[in-house]
Amino acid sequence: MGFPVYERENKLKYALNVMGCRIFPYWLSTMIFDFILGSIVTTIMIIVLASLKITVLLSFGKIIIFYCTQLAFIGISYSVSWLYTSANMA
């Protein structure tokens, strides 16, 4: 959530728009990057769960729920970021 607030605070989106970068591809690429980063963390969590032999959380359906929840949290954090005025508060 801190990055969108930091971006708005320093008017980086305006600078990118002046340089020719459109808003939709920028936000889409940012969301894809956040999803990839979150997927790496989720994958590490699944590997740790498997190494600790916690099989209750390792069914296919529950793993899909982990990834869907991560995608939902990304969307929620972007939505809630408009409530903050400074990156330090976010």
N, C-alpha and C positions, 0 to 999 in steps of 0.2 A: 504494500500500500504506500510505502514511502516514496517509491520512484515516481508514480504519477503526480503526487503532491509536490515533489521536488521539481518535476518538469514544469508544472503550472507556476510554481513560485518563481522560477528563473526564466519563464517565458521561452522555454526551449522549443515548444511546439510551434510557436510563431516563427522562430528562426528557421525551423525546418520547412515550414510552409513557404517562407520567402525564398528558400533555396530550391524549391520545386518538389519537395516531398509532400504527397497528398496525405490526408488524415487517416483514411481507411487502411491503406497498406501499412502505415506506420503502426497503428494500434493493433492490426492483425499480426504483424511481425513481433510486436512486443508481447502479445498474448501467447503466440506460439513459443517464443523464447521462455516465457514464464512456465508454460506447460512442460516443455522439455526439461527445464531445471527441476520442476516439481516431480516429474516422472523419474528422474535420476534419484531423488531423495526417496520416493515411494519404492522404487526398485531396491534400493539399499535396505529399506525397512523390511521388505519381503524376504530378502536374503538373510537378514538377521533373524527374522521370525523362523525361517526354515532351518537355520543353523542351531537355533535354540529348541527346535522340534516342537514349536507351538502350532500344531496342525489345525486347531480350531479356527484360526484366522486365515488359513491358506487354501480354502476352496476357491474354485474359479469365480463363482459369483461374488464372493467377498473381495477378491482382488479387483474385480471390475468396479465394485462399489468404492474401493480406495481411490482409483483413478478418476471416477466420476465426481467424488467428493472434492478431490483436489481441483478439478476443473471448475466446480461450483464456487470453491473458495477464491479462486482467481477472479471470477466474475464479481463476486460479492466485494472483494477488496478494491477492485476498480470502481465499483458503484459507491462504496462508502468513502472513498478517498476524496470525494467532492465536499465532504463535511469538514475537512481539515484545511487550515490556511497555511500551516508551515510543516515542513518535512520532519522537523524535530518532534512535533506533537503527534504525528502519524506513527 
